[in-house]
Amino acid sequence: MMVRCLLLLPLVLTWSLLSQSTHQLQPSQRQVLLQLRKHLEYPTQLEAWNTPGADLCYSTPSRMVNISCQDNFVTELTIMGDKPSSNSNQTLSSTFSMDSFVATLARLTSLRVLSLVSLGIWGPLPDKIHRLSSLQHLDLSSNHLFGILPPKISTMVKLQTLILDDNFFNHTALSTSLFDPPLSNLTVLSLRNNKFRGLLLGNSLEALTKLQVLDLSVNSFDSDLPLLPKGILMAILSNNSFQGKIPRQYSQLTQLQHLDVSFNEIVGEVPASVVSLSNIRFLNLGSNMLSGPIPNSLRCGQNLQFVDISNNRLTGGLPSSSCLVTTGSEKSRLVKLGGNCLSSSLDRQQYPQSYCMELPVAVAREQSQGRRSRSVGVIVGVVAAVVAMVALLGLGFVVVGRKYCFREVSERHLLHKVGVQDNPPVASGFSPELLSTARFITEVSKVGGSQGLPACRSFGTQELKKATNNFDSSTFLGQGYYGKLYKGRLEDGTQVVIRCLPTSKKYTTRNLKLRLDLLAKLRHPHLVCLLGHCIDNGGSQDDYRVDQVFLVYEHISNGNLQTHLFEESPGKALNWSERLAAVIGVAKAVHFLHTGVIPGFFNNRLKTHNILVNEHGMAKLGDYGLSIVTDEPRSSMDNEGLGSWQTSKDEDDIHGFGFILLQSLTSNSVSAERDEFLAQKLASCTSQESRAKLINPTVLATASQESLATVISITDKCISPESASCRPSFEDILWNLQYAAQVQATSDEQRPADLVS
């Protein structure tokens, strides 16, 4: 459904920018890839692998296929097919063997990311999947896999993301497969839309201590709601048969932002302690059996934006003191109350009191207890069945057929979900479900984000002086908002750029080190890599003496994005696909700065001349996060704290990024005009004739109309002079840009090769 569709766009590019080998792929690795192509019955998206002598590691990544390599070995394999699990007829042939396929995959011993989506692969997932011991990200969604999750998957200790959405797994208990021993590094677990059933045993999920995103929706679990890890950010447990009350433990989930337990059999009162969680943004308790009155003084968490308690058995009135009465500053909070038995004075569809008394809470509890008693017998039977199955596997398991029950599920398309009426509207035009599950993108995209990037270290003052010939004028590159820049060369020959930050007496040496260590944690392929830092205090032991602060960055010699947008030489300016790739990379970097670390880094001075382009054409954002060491403290309490650079809003970055998009669209002469005039022109840029006056000729010549219109629309929203609250989120921006790139790629495939270039 929604989560998998959103994942399909970013996952094909998640690891595409890892450090790649400078040599040809190992012949044995290439042979494995060719064998995998044979197993998959030669899909059309792998036709490029036919080229003799082609270095597959340097093939151009696309939304369908991507390979990343390091030290001559494959580290990422991403293939997206056209055989969704919703179509029972689109599977690989009867000769396909999942066991042989996984055995071949296991020969890619350095594989860290594996994403095989909608390829029609079928059969049970064999236990030998654990041989991929380096795997950190595994996505086998939208295929035709069935049976149990292999027990040995729990030995894949490096696994951080496991996505098995839209398959036919039907095992009763998950504890053996995932929690014995627990996958201690797992941060994302998505098993949505399978046939898992029965009890989710005990506190097994709680053992996944690093889990941040959990999706078990659209299954048949019928236990009490599971206890969740304390660091969980998103839990989607909807469309099951979970019973009982909301666990008290949920009131301790202080990091929780998104909780959806709708369409279950939850009883009890509205859980006030969950509604008041400090970070909760999205809370859906709809379509359950909650009963009783709404508490008089119900308090909502300060970040709560959406609450759904519709279609329950709630009675009484809606107290005026309750936070569900949205007035004043709370009007932006969307509350759904329909389908209960609340006071008729409410302007919402309510049932008569008798309706909610038909199933008293006591009866509901008895039914739940009866179901749980019956489930104990089921569990015993299931355990026995599992033991028997393991024994059979020990003797040799033979797949004797593929006649299993396919779900009759209509094809789901991401764009169709935007207009679903059950979802609350927001200013940007996207549903909160779309936006909140778009945050799923971030968590998944961060897996391996820092792989291949060198570690940050401390430099000595003398080392930097030697690298720059004592900061000789010949090494001076210029001066920016955050100080002077020098080019240097380290002893090992590495070229670097050294930034001399303005001297400051507002932080102690100890506090500066703490701040710089936080800055060093910002590792992303689309951020200019911070190699290290140096605090020069003249050798003094005085903690309050700081003479100079230096930051050492990787050297990027291919100019900034602005020069590549407006290149004067014919044919040298970036075409539309290349511009999209650049701005998508920067958007991912900014989104990481906002959400990939806690607290987030905002106000990053986004401008095209702060975006550098390396020798591979990859865009990298510079001048990010520096307010952490330059801003004035906001209060005396912050002198040794870390809150001075943080803000809870990202409007400045959204607005700045909007003008980066604008420059990517417009011609050089137009881009020099004042911002407000440009914004007005863009808003009226609806026809090809009006676009010809504003849009860069290279863009007009290489962009499809739908792709161009999508980017113009999101750009207009970013730079709109209207209230900042009307601007899109970065999830919005990323989704639109990636959709525009997808549309453009499809268009390019249909155009003659000479026109695409």
Residue, then its C-alpha position, 0 to 999 in steps of 0.5 A: m500500500m502507501v509505505r511500499c509505494l513511497l519506498l519504491l522511489p527512493l530505494v533505487l537510489t539509496w546507495s547509488l552514491l557509495s564510493q565505487s571501485t576505480h578498477q573493474l569488477q571482479p570476474s567472479q562477481r560479474q559472473v554471479l550477476l549474470q547468473l542472477r539475471k538468468h534466474l530472473e529469466y532475463p528481465t528487460q531492465l537488465e539488458a544493459w548487462n549484455t554489453p561485453g566488457a562493460d563495467l557494471c559498477y559504473s553503469t548509470p543508476s536508474r529507478m529500475v536498476n542500480i549496482s554499487c561497488q567497493d574494492n571490486f565487490v558488489t555492495e548494493l544490488t537494486i532491481m525493481g521489476d514490473k510484476p507486482s504481487s497484486n497480479s497473480n499471473q505475473t510470476l516467474s516460471s515454474t522452473f524458478s527455484m528460490d533456493s537456487f536463487v538465494a544460493t547464488l545471491a550468497r556469493l555476493t559476500s560484500l553485499r550490504v543492500l539488497s532490494l528486489v521488488s516486483l520481480g515475480i519471485w515466488g516460493p518460501l524464503p530459504d534459511k540460507i538467506h543468513r549467508l548474506s552476513s554483511l547485509q544491512h538492508l533487505d527489501l523483497s516487497s511486492n513479490h510472491l513469497f510465502g511460508i515462514l520467515p526462516p529462523k536463521i534470519s535472526t543471525m543476520v546481526k548487521l541487518q538494519t532494515l527489513i521490508l517484506d511488504d505485499n507478499f504471502f508470508n503466513h506464519t503464526a508466530l514471529s518470535t523464532s524468526l526475528f527475536d531469538p536472538p533479537l536483531s539488535n541493529l534493526t531500525v526498520l521492520s515492515l511486514r505490511n500486507n501479508k498473512f501473518r496471523g495469531l499471537l504476537l508473543g510477549n514483549s518480543l518487539e520490545a527486544l528490538t531496542k534500536l527499532q524506530v519504524l514498525d509496520l505490521s498493518v493488514n495482517s491477522f494478528d489477534s493478540d493484545l497490542p505488543l509492547l514497543p521499544k522505547g525509541i520507536l518513532m512510528a508504529i503502524l498496527s492497523n487492519n489486524s485483530f489486535q485486542g485488549k486495551i492500549p498498553r500502559q507502556y505506550s505512555q512511556l514512548t517519549q519519542l513516538q511520533h506516529l501511532d496507527v492502531s485503527f481497524n482493530e478490536i481495541v477496548g477501554e477509554v481514550p488513552a489520555s497518556v498517549v494523546s499527551l505524548s510530547n512528540i506525538r504528531f499522528l494518532n489514529l485510534g479509529s474503528n475500534m471498540l473504545s468506550g466511555p466519555i472523553p476525559n474532561s481535561l484531556r491534554c494533547g501533546q504540543n506537536l499533535q496535528f491529527v487525531d482520529i477516534s471515529n467509529n468507536r463507542l464513545t458516549g457523552g459530550l465533548p468537554s469544552s476544556s478538552c484539547l479535542v475542541t480546536t480553537g485559537s492556535e489549535k485550529s490546525r489540529l485535525v480531529k475526527l470524531g464521527g461514528n460515535c455516540l457523542s452529543s448531538s450538538l456536535d456538527r458530526q455524524q453521531y449515533p444514538q446512545s443505544y447504539c453504543m450500549e449494544l456492546p458494553v465494555a464488559v462483554a467486549r472484554e469477555q469476548s477478548q478473553g475467550r479469543r485469547s483462551r482459544s488462541v492458546g490452543v492454536i499456539v500449541g498446535v502451531v508450535a507442533a507444526v513448526v517442529a514438524m516442519v523443521a524436521l521435514l526441512g532437515l530431511g530436504f524440502v521440495v517445492v511441489g507446486r505453486k498453487y497457493c491462494f492469491r489475494e484479489v487486490s486491485e493495483r495500488h498506485l501512489l498518485h491515487k492515494v493522494g486524493v483519498q477522502d478518508n485522510p485529512p487534508v493539509a495545506s500542501g494538498f497531500s494527505p497526512e498519511l502520505l506525509s507521515t509515511a514519507r518520513f519512512i523514506t528518511e529512515v530507510s534512506k539513511v541506511g548506509g548513508s555514511q558508508g564509504l565516507p572517511a572518519c572525521r578526526s582532529f588536526g593539529t595547527q602545525e599540520l594545517k600550516k604545513a598543508t597550506n604553506n603557512f596559509d600562503s596567499s597563493t592558497f587563498l580561495g576566497q571568503g564566505y559568510y563563515g570565514k576565509l577558505y584555503k586550499g591545502r594538501l595533507e602529507d598523504g597527498t589528499q587535497v583539502v579545503i580549510r575554513c578559518l572560522p571567525t574567532s569567537k570568545k563565546y564558547t569554551t574549548r570544551n563546549l566547542k569540542l562538543r559542538l564540533d563533534l556533533l557537526a562531525k556526525l553529519r555524514h551523508p553522500h550529498l554533504v561536502c565531507l567534513l574530514g576534521h577540525c582544529i581548535d587553536n588555543g595557542g597551547s594555553q590550558d585556559d578553557y576560555r581561550v580560543d584563538q582560531v577554529f579550523l574546519v577541514y573539508e574534502h576538496i571538490s574541484n568541479g565548480n559549483l552548481q550555479t556554473h553548471l546551470f548556466e554554462e556558456s559553452p554549447g551543450k555543456a549546461l546540465n540537461w533536465s535529468e541531470r538537474l533533477a538528479a542534482v536537486i534531488g541529492v541536495a533535497k535528500a541532504v537537507h532532509f537528513l539535516h532536518t530529520g536524520v539527527i536529533p536535534g535537527f540542523f536548520n537554516n543552512r543558507l541554501k544557495t546554488h553557489n554553496i552546492l558543489v559538483n564533484e568529478h562524477g557529477m554528484a551535487k554536494l551541499g556545503d556551508y551546512g550546520l555551521s550555525i552550531v559554532t557561530d550563533e549567539p547563545r539565546s540565553s545564559m543557560d545556553n552558554e554551555g548547552l547545545g540549543s543555540w543553533q537549533t530551531s523547530k522550523d524549517e521554513d528558511d531552508i524550504h524557501g531557500f531550496g525553492f530558489i535553488l529549484l527556480q535557478s535550475l528552471t530559469s535562464n541566466s538572464v532571468s535569474a538575475e531578476r528580483d526574487e518577488f518578480l520571479a515568483q510572480k512570473l513562475a506562478s503564471c507560467t502555465s503554458q508553453e508560450s509563457r514557459a519559453k520566456l522564463i525557462n532555460p532553453t536547455v531545460l525546455a529542450t530536454a524536459s517532458q511537459e509533465s516532469l517540468a510542470t511537477v517541478i514548477s508547481i512544487t517550486d511555486k509552493c516553496i517560494s510562495p509569498e503566502s504564509a510559511s505554514c502553506r509551504p510544503s514539507f521536505e517530504d513533499i518536495l522529495w516526493n515531487l522531485q522523485y516523481a518528476a525524475q521518474v516521469q522524465a526517465t520514462s519519457d527519455e526511454q521513449r524518445p530517440a537517443d539523439l534527442v535525449s542527449 
